Amino acid sequence: MCDLYYTPASSPCRVVQMVAAALKIKLRLKPLNLHSKEQLLPEFLKINPQHTVPTLVDNNFALWESRSICIYLVEKYAKDDSLYPKNPKQRALVNQRLYFDMGMLTKRMYDFFFPQLIQNTQPDPQKFKEMEEAVELLDIFLENSAYAAGERLTIADFALAVTVSVCELTGYDLNKYVNISRWYESMKLELPGWNINEEGLNVLRQYIK
Ligand code: GSH
């Protein structure tokens, strides 16, 4: 069984938990309290010197970065390639969406919201504009496809839907994005383990209040 070092309020942790649920992989959950800086304890630094959650340990193999973990779980444990297609073009599109999620959408969303949540600063209009640009791009990506990377559910849908759920939680109005709204509503019903995401969002909600 794989160990997963995690914390419920962390969105990348929930993506991994949901992909594991979709693959029917049982994870031995190892909670880390980031507020008490448990991720900086020497035992954990030995496993992951970058001290981030999620961190997966499969026997003696340790891996972090949620999107890499999801790819690993599919490649090692899935009975088929549907969540991470082997076809080069389909896989390239999934990768593009995952990099977009990490490098642009999540980044810009956190750059906008986190200073407000953590330092109680006023919303920065420039950061808001940059986040909106990323959300608009996602809406364009979803214009002609049912899923985030084509016509089948892939790990890109898990990653992006969790990101969008955090956006929604912060009160950002997604209704004006027709394609995101259509896709996101269907993801809430279709994604295995969505309840895991909702439980984590409830924890996060307490920090936001
Ligand atoms: N890109 C990484 C992923 O997707 O796994 C982000 C990981 C990350 O920054 N996790 C945060 C964390 O572990 C929690 S959401 N923070 C503690 C630290 O960096 O010390």
py3Dmol code that shows the C-alpha trace and the ligand (Angstrom):
import py3Dmol

protein = """\
ATOM      1  CA  MET A   1       0.000   0.000   0.000  1.00  0.00           C
ATOM      2  CA  CYS A   2       1.213   3.534  -0.743  1.00  0.00           C
ATOM      3  CA  ASP A   3       1.603   6.153   1.984  1.00  0.00           C
ATOM      4  CA  LEU A   4       0.333   9.650   1.258  1.00  0.00           C
ATOM      5  CA  TYR A   5       1.602  12.537   3.352  1.00  0.00           C
ATOM      6  CA  TYR A   6      -1.133  15.120   3.088  1.00  0.00           C
ATOM      7  CA  THR A   7      -3.253  17.778   4.686  1.00  0.00           C
ATOM      8  CA  PRO A   8      -6.990  18.038   3.938  1.00  0.00           C
ATOM      9  CA  ALA A   9      -6.989  21.792   3.166  1.00  0.00           C
ATOM     10  CA  SER A  10      -4.369  21.356   0.445  1.00  0.00           C
ATOM     11  CA  SER A  11      -5.855  21.264  -3.051  1.00  0.00           C
ATOM     12  CA  PRO A  12      -2.975  19.321  -4.698  1.00  0.00           C
ATOM     13  CA  CYS A  13      -3.395  16.644  -1.992  1.00  0.00           C
ATOM     14  CA  ARG A  14      -7.056  16.287  -2.849  1.00  0.00           C
ATOM     15  CA  VAL A  15      -6.289  15.850  -6.558  1.00  0.00           C
ATOM     16  CA  VAL A  16      -4.047  12.888  -5.711  1.00  0.00           C
ATOM     17  CA  GLN A  17      -6.624  11.415  -3.325  1.00  0.00           C
ATOM     18  CA  MET A  18      -9.338  11.688  -5.992  1.00  0.00           C
ATOM     19  CA  VAL A  19      -7.208  10.083  -8.717  1.00  0.00           C
ATOM     20  CA  ALA A  20      -6.356   7.274  -6.268  1.00  0.00           C
ATOM     21  CA  ALA A  21     -10.086   6.855  -5.560  1.00  0.00           C
ATOM     22  CA  ALA A  22     -10.802   6.671  -9.303  1.00  0.00           C
ATOM     23  CA  LEU A  23      -8.186   3.930  -9.626  1.00  0.00           C
ATOM     24  CA  LYS A  24      -9.459   2.169  -6.492  1.00  0.00           C
ATOM     25  CA  ILE A  25      -6.023   2.492  -4.873  1.00  0.00           C
ATOM     26  CA  LYS A  26      -6.072   2.427  -1.088  1.00  0.00           C
ATOM     27  CA  LEU A  27      -3.734   5.035   0.382  1.00  0.00           C
ATOM     28  CA  ARG A  28      -2.377   4.947   3.914  1.00  0.00           C
ATOM     29  CA  LEU A  29      -3.011   8.581   4.852  1.00  0.00           C
ATOM     30  CA  LYS A  30      -0.308  10.307   6.897  1.00  0.00           C
ATOM     31  CA  PRO A  31      -1.581  13.737   7.969  1.00  0.00           C
ATOM     32  CA  LEU A  32       0.946  16.525   8.400  1.00  0.00           C
ATOM     33  CA  ASN A  33       0.028  19.688  10.258  1.00  0.00           C
ATOM     34  CA  LEU A  34       1.521  22.517   8.223  1.00  0.00           C
ATOM     35  CA  HIS A  35       0.613  25.107  10.862  1.00  0.00           C
ATOM     36  CA  SER A  36       2.868  23.336  13.343  1.00  0.00           C
ATOM     37  CA  LYS A  37       5.476  23.018  10.564  1.00  0.00           C
ATOM     38  CA  GLU A  38       5.467  19.217  10.739  1.00  0.00           C
ATOM     39  CA  GLN A  39       6.666  19.211   7.123  1.00  0.00           C
ATOM     40  CA  LEU A  40       9.986  20.610   8.387  1.00  0.00           C
ATOM     41  CA  LEU A  41      10.627  17.762  10.816  1.00  0.00           C
ATOM     42  CA  PRO A  42      13.864  15.909   9.991  1.00  0.00           C
ATOM     43  CA  GLU A  43      12.005  12.601   9.414  1.00  0.00           C
ATOM     44  CA  PHE A  44       9.901  14.197   6.685  1.00  0.00           C
ATOM     45  CA  LEU A  45      12.778  16.187   5.174  1.00  0.00           C
ATOM     46  CA  LYS A  46      14.576  12.872   4.669  1.00  0.00           C
ATOM     47  CA  ILE A  47      11.645  11.738   2.537  1.00  0.00           C
ATOM     48  CA  ASN A  48      11.030  15.049   0.738  1.00  0.00           C
ATOM     49  CA  PRO A  49      13.695  17.761   1.094  1.00  0.00           C
ATOM     50  CA  GLN A  50      11.309  20.144  -0.695  1.00  0.00           C
ATOM     51  CA  HIS A  51       8.918  19.639   2.299  1.00  0.00           C
ATOM     52  CA  THR A  52       5.684  19.779   0.340  1.00  0.00           C
ATOM     53  CA  VAL A  53       2.477  17.803   0.497  1.00  0.00           C
ATOM     54  CA  PRO A  54       1.262  15.746  -1.227  1.00  0.00           C
ATOM     55  CA  THR A  55       4.150  13.288  -0.996  1.00  0.00           C
ATOM     56  CA  LEU A  56       3.602   9.677  -1.992  1.00  0.00           C
ATOM     57  CA  VAL A  57       5.764   6.818  -0.766  1.00  0.00           C
ATOM     58  CA  ASP A  58       5.373   3.566  -2.673  1.00  0.00           C
ATOM     59  CA  ASN A  59       7.608   1.059  -0.893  1.00  0.00           C
ATOM     60  CA  ASN A  60      10.825   3.041  -0.773  1.00  0.00           C
ATOM     61  CA  PHE A  61      10.034   5.273  -3.714  1.00  0.00           C
ATOM     62  CA  ALA A  62       9.124   8.829  -2.681  1.00  0.00           C
ATOM     63  CA  LEU A  63       7.468  11.222  -5.106  1.00  0.00           C
ATOM     64  CA  TRP A  64       6.034  14.717  -4.757  1.00  0.00           C
ATOM     65  CA  GLU A  65       4.362  17.262  -7.080  1.00  0.00           C
ATOM     66  CA  SER A  66       0.683  16.284  -7.302  1.00  0.00           C
ATOM     67  CA  ARG A  67       0.533  16.068 -11.085  1.00  0.00           C
ATOM     68  CA  SER A  68       3.590  13.783 -11.236  1.00  0.00           C
ATOM     69  CA  ILE A  69       2.049  11.603  -8.549  1.00  0.00           C
ATOM     70  CA  CYS A  70      -1.192  11.305 -10.537  1.00  0.00           C
ATOM     71  CA  ILE A  71       0.735  10.285 -13.660  1.00  0.00           C
ATOM     72  CA  TYR A  72       2.709   7.728 -11.661  1.00  0.00           C
ATOM     73  CA  LEU A  73      -0.421   6.214 -10.127  1.00  0.00           C
ATOM     74  CA  VAL A  74      -2.081   5.817 -13.531  1.00  0.00           C
ATOM     75  CA  GLU A  75       1.052   4.417 -15.185  1.00  0.00           C
ATOM     76  CA  LYS A  76       1.744   1.983 -12.386  1.00  0.00           C
ATOM     77  CA  TYR A  77      -1.697   0.946 -11.174  1.00  0.00           C
ATOM     78  CA  ALA A  78      -4.427   1.707 -13.752  1.00  0.00           C
ATOM     79  CA  LYS A  79      -5.905  -1.162 -15.723  1.00  0.00           C
ATOM     80  CA  ASP A  80      -5.965   1.012 -18.854  1.00  0.00           C
ATOM     81  CA  ASP A  81      -4.606   4.331 -20.048  1.00  0.00           C
ATOM     82  CA  SER A  82      -7.893   6.239 -20.173  1.00  0.00           C
ATOM     83  CA  LEU A  83      -7.006   8.787 -17.465  1.00  0.00           C
ATOM     84  CA  TYR A  84      -3.574   9.440 -19.024  1.00  0.00           C
ATOM     85  CA  PRO A  85      -3.696   8.288 -22.659  1.00  0.00           C
ATOM     86  CA  LYS A  86      -0.656   6.724 -24.268  1.00  0.00           C
ATOM     87  CA  ASN A  87      -1.512   8.257 -27.640  1.00  0.00           C
ATOM     88  CA  PRO A  88       1.175  10.984 -28.074  1.00  0.00           C
ATOM     89  CA  LYS A  89      -1.177  13.771 -29.144  1.00  0.00           C
ATOM     90  CA  GLN A  90      -3.773  13.029 -26.494  1.00  0.00           C
ATOM     91  CA  ARG A  91      -1.078  12.744 -23.826  1.00  0.00           C
ATOM     92  CA  ALA A  92       0.523  15.993 -24.992  1.00  0.00           C
ATOM     93  CA  LEU A  93      -2.799  17.763 -24.559  1.00  0.00           C
ATOM     94  CA  VAL A  94      -3.240  16.368 -21.039  1.00  0.00           C
ATOM     95  CA  ASN A  95       0.312  17.512 -20.202  1.00  0.00           C
ATOM     96  CA  GLN A  96      -0.364  20.965 -21.605  1.00  0.00           C
ATOM     97  CA  ARG A  97      -3.479  21.313 -19.436  1.00  0.00           C
ATOM     98  CA  LEU A  98      -1.570  20.097 -16.350  1.00  0.00           C
ATOM     99  CA  TYR A  99       1.269  22.579 -16.930  1.00  0.00           C
ATOM    100  CA  PHE A 100      -1.270  25.329 -17.580  1.00  0.00           C
ATOM    101  CA  ASP A 101      -3.024  24.444 -14.332  1.00  0.00           C
ATOM    102  CA  MET A 102       0.181  24.543 -12.314  1.00  0.00           C
ATOM    103  CA  GLY A 103       2.106  27.331 -14.021  1.00  0.00           C
ATOM    104  CA  MET A 104      -0.708  29.736 -14.790  1.00  0.00           C
ATOM    105  CA  LEU A 105      -4.176  29.095 -13.367  1.00  0.00           C
ATOM    106  CA  THR A 106      -3.265  27.907  -9.868  1.00  0.00           C
ATOM    107  CA  LYS A 107      -0.332  30.286  -9.652  1.00  0.00           C
ATOM    108  CA  ARG A 108      -2.316  33.371 -10.600  1.00  0.00           C
ATOM    109  CA  MET A 109      -5.241  32.384  -8.416  1.00  0.00           C
ATOM    110  CA  TYR A 110      -2.957  31.964  -5.386  1.00  0.00           C
ATOM    111  CA  ASP A 111      -1.056  35.173  -6.214  1.00  0.00           C
ATOM    112  CA  PHE A 112      -4.364  37.038  -6.121  1.00  0.00           C
ATOM    113  CA  PHE A 113      -6.082  35.382  -3.148  1.00  0.00           C
ATOM    114  CA  PHE A 114      -3.338  34.370  -0.740  1.00  0.00           C
ATOM    115  CA  PRO A 115      -2.045  37.826   0.238  1.00  0.00           C
ATOM    116  CA  GLN A 116      -5.656  38.748   1.092  1.00  0.00           C
ATOM    117  CA  LEU A 117      -6.144  35.606   3.167  1.00  0.00           C
ATOM    118  CA  ILE A 118      -2.777  35.504   4.876  1.00  0.00           C
ATOM    119  CA  GLN A 119      -1.762  39.157   5.196  1.00  0.00           C
ATOM    120  CA  ASN A 120      -5.265  40.676   5.078  1.00  0.00           C
ATOM    121  CA  THR A 121      -4.229  42.941   2.196  1.00  0.00           C
ATOM    122  CA  GLN A 122      -6.670  44.659  -0.171  1.00  0.00           C
ATOM    123  CA  PRO A 123      -7.354  42.850  -3.498  1.00  0.00           C
ATOM    124  CA  ASP A 124      -4.711  43.822  -6.065  1.00  0.00           C
ATOM    125  CA  PRO A 125      -6.479  44.843  -9.338  1.00  0.00           C
ATOM    126  CA  GLN A 126      -3.458  43.876 -11.482  1.00  0.00           C
ATOM    127  CA  LYS A 127      -3.309  40.396  -9.910  1.00  0.00           C
ATOM    128  CA  PHE A 128      -7.066  40.073 -10.404  1.00  0.00           C
ATOM    129  CA  LYS A 129      -6.677  40.907 -14.108  1.00  0.00           C
ATOM    130  CA  GLU A 130      -3.924  38.303 -14.437  1.00  0.00           C
ATOM    131  CA  MET A 131      -6.060  35.652 -12.732  1.00  0.00           C
ATOM    132  CA  GLU A 132      -8.995  36.516 -14.958  1.00  0.00           C
ATOM    133  CA  GLU A 133      -6.835  36.096 -18.057  1.00  0.00           C
ATOM    134  CA  ALA A 134      -6.030  32.529 -16.927  1.00  0.00           C
ATOM    135  CA  VAL A 135      -9.678  31.715 -16.188  1.00  0.00           C
ATOM    136  CA  GLU A 136     -10.668  33.073 -19.622  1.00  0.00           C
ATOM    137  CA  LEU A 137      -8.115  30.759 -21.226  1.00  0.00           C
ATOM    138  CA  LEU A 138      -9.597  27.753 -19.468  1.00  0.00           C
ATOM    139  CA  ASP A 139     -13.004  28.797 -20.780  1.00  0.00           C
ATOM    140  CA  ILE A 140     -11.577  28.863 -24.319  1.00  0.00           C
ATOM    141  CA  PHE A 141      -9.974  25.419 -23.872  1.00  0.00           C
ATOM    142  CA  LEU A 142     -13.366  24.019 -22.911  1.00  0.00           C
ATOM    143  CA  GLU A 143     -15.232  25.657 -25.788  1.00  0.00           C
ATOM    144  CA  ASN A 144     -15.179  22.674 -28.121  1.00  0.00           C
ATOM    145  CA  SER A 145     -14.624  19.744 -25.827  1.00  0.00           C
ATOM    146  CA  ALA A 146     -16.580  17.962 -23.140  1.00  0.00           C
ATOM    147  CA  TYR A 147     -13.500  17.467 -20.965  1.00  0.00           C
ATOM    148  CA  ALA A 148     -10.404  19.490 -20.158  1.00  0.00           C
ATOM    149  CA  ALA A 149      -8.239  17.623 -22.675  1.00  0.00           C
ATOM    150  CA  GLY A 150     -10.565  16.231 -25.303  1.00  0.00           C
ATOM    151  CA  GLU A 151     -13.548  13.954 -25.256  1.00  0.00           C
ATOM    152  CA  ARG A 152     -12.577  11.714 -22.351  1.00  0.00           C
ATOM    153  CA  LEU A 153     -12.078  12.205 -18.653  1.00  0.00           C
ATOM    154  CA  THR A 154      -8.375  12.505 -17.805  1.00  0.00           C
ATOM    155  CA  ILE A 155      -6.250  13.514 -14.833  1.00  0.00           C
ATOM    156  CA  ALA A 156      -6.333  17.071 -16.250  1.00  0.00           C
ATOM    157  CA  ASP A 157     -10.010  17.243 -15.294  1.00  0.00           C
ATOM    158  CA  PHE A 158      -9.214  16.267 -11.694  1.00  0.00           C
ATOM    159  CA  ALA A 159      -6.469  18.879 -11.373  1.00  0.00           C
ATOM    160  CA  LEU A 160      -8.392  21.707 -13.038  1.00  0.00           C
ATOM    161  CA  ALA A 161     -11.728  20.993 -11.339  1.00  0.00           C
ATOM    162  CA  VAL A 162     -10.078  21.134  -7.907  1.00  0.00           C
ATOM    163  CA  THR A 163      -8.410  24.448  -8.841  1.00  0.00           C
ATOM    164  CA  VAL A 164     -11.734  25.844 -10.057  1.00  0.00           C
ATOM    165  CA  SER A 165     -13.423  24.674  -6.841  1.00  0.00           C
ATOM    166  CA  VAL A 166     -10.993  26.783  -4.801  1.00  0.00           C
ATOM    167  CA  CYS A 167     -11.741  29.725  -7.095  1.00  0.00           C
ATOM    168  CA  GLU A 168     -15.462  29.201  -6.467  1.00  0.00           C
ATOM    169  CA  LEU A 169     -14.921  28.948  -2.710  1.00  0.00           C
ATOM    170  CA  THR A 170     -13.288  32.370  -2.613  1.00  0.00           C
ATOM    171  CA  GLY A 171     -16.456  33.870  -4.082  1.00  0.00           C
ATOM    172  CA  TYR A 172     -15.184  34.416  -7.607  1.00  0.00           C
ATOM    173  CA  ASP A 173     -18.155  34.481 -10.013  1.00  0.00           C
ATOM    174  CA  LEU A 174     -17.728  31.645 -12.502  1.00  0.00           C
ATOM    175  CA  ASN A 175     -21.227  31.993 -13.996  1.00  0.00           C
ATOM    176  CA  LYS A 176     -20.037  34.338 -16.727  1.00  0.00           C
ATOM    177  CA  TYR A 177     -17.829  31.540 -18.080  1.00  0.00           C
ATOM    178  CA  VAL A 178     -20.326  29.410 -19.972  1.00  0.00           C
ATOM    179  CA  ASN A 179     -17.940  26.593 -20.872  1.00  0.00           C
ATOM    180  CA  ILE A 180     -16.306  26.376 -17.440  1.00  0.00           C
ATOM    181  CA  SER A 181     -19.733  26.353 -15.764  1.00  0.00           C
ATOM    182  CA  ARG A 182     -21.027  23.549 -17.989  1.00  0.00           C
ATOM    183  CA  TRP A 183     -17.896  21.425 -17.513  1.00  0.00           C
ATOM    184  CA  TYR A 184     -17.515  22.158 -13.797  1.00  0.00           C
ATOM    185  CA  GLU A 185     -21.128  21.218 -12.992  1.00  0.00           C
ATOM    186  CA  SER A 186     -20.664  17.900 -14.782  1.00  0.00           C
ATOM    187  CA  MET A 187     -17.312  17.310 -13.015  1.00  0.00           C
ATOM    188  CA  LYS A 188     -19.034  17.684  -9.636  1.00  0.00           C
ATOM    189  CA  LEU A 189     -21.243  14.728 -10.570  1.00  0.00           C
ATOM    190  CA  GLU A 190     -18.742  12.693 -12.530  1.00  0.00           C
ATOM    191  CA  LEU A 191     -15.405  12.920 -10.756  1.00  0.00           C
ATOM    192  CA  PRO A 192     -14.756   9.989  -8.440  1.00  0.00           C
ATOM    193  CA  GLY A 193     -13.941  11.180  -4.947  1.00  0.00           C
ATOM    194  CA  TRP A 194     -15.565  14.611  -5.318  1.00  0.00           C
ATOM    195  CA  ASN A 195     -16.711  14.168  -1.693  1.00  0.00           C
ATOM    196  CA  ILE A 196     -13.011  14.196  -0.701  1.00  0.00           C
ATOM    197  CA  ASN A 197     -12.683  17.578  -2.387  1.00  0.00           C
ATOM    198  CA  GLU A 198     -15.793  18.907  -0.639  1.00  0.00           C
ATOM    199  CA  GLU A 199     -14.510  17.790   2.766  1.00  0.00           C
ATOM    200  CA  GLY A 200     -11.194  19.571   2.118  1.00  0.00           C
ATOM    201  CA  LEU A 201     -12.970  22.694   0.907  1.00  0.00           C
ATOM    202  CA  ASN A 202     -14.932  22.753   4.158  1.00  0.00           C
ATOM    203  CA  VAL A 203     -11.660  22.796   6.086  1.00  0.00           C
ATOM    204  CA  LEU A 204     -10.313  25.558   3.823  1.00  0.00           C
ATOM    205  CA  ARG A 205     -13.540  27.537   4.274  1.00  0.00           C
ATOM    206  CA  GLN A 206     -12.769  27.885   7.994  1.00  0.00           C
ATOM    207  CA  TYR A 207      -9.451  29.599   7.180  1.00  0.00           C
ATOM    208  CA  ILE A 208     -11.109  31.958   4.715  1.00  0.00           C
ATOM    209  CA  LYS A 209     -13.748  33.222   7.182  1.00  0.00           C
TER     210      LYS A 209
END
"""
ligand_1 = """\
20
GSH
N 3.039 22.149 -7.030
C 2.975 21.384 -5.805
C 2.011 20.212 -6.008
O 1.145 20.308 -6.878
O 2.151 19.197 -5.321
C 2.525 22.284 -4.679
C 2.795 21.637 -3.330
C 2.640 22.635 -2.206
O 3.109 23.790 -2.293
N 1.985 22.209 -1.144
C 1.818 23.076 -0.002
C 2.877 22.735 1.051
O 3.225 21.589 1.194
C 0.443 22.828 0.600
S -0.835 23.209 -0.549
N 3.374 23.732 1.771
C 4.318 23.519 2.827
C 5.707 23.918 2.487
O 5.987 24.275 1.318
O 6.540 23.896 3.399
"""
view = py3Dmol.view(width=600, height=400)
view.addModel(protein, "pdb")
view.setStyle({"model": 0}, {"cartoon": {"style": "trace"}})
view.addModel(ligand_1, "xyz")
view.setStyle({"model": 1}, {"stick": {}})
view.zoomTo()
view.show()
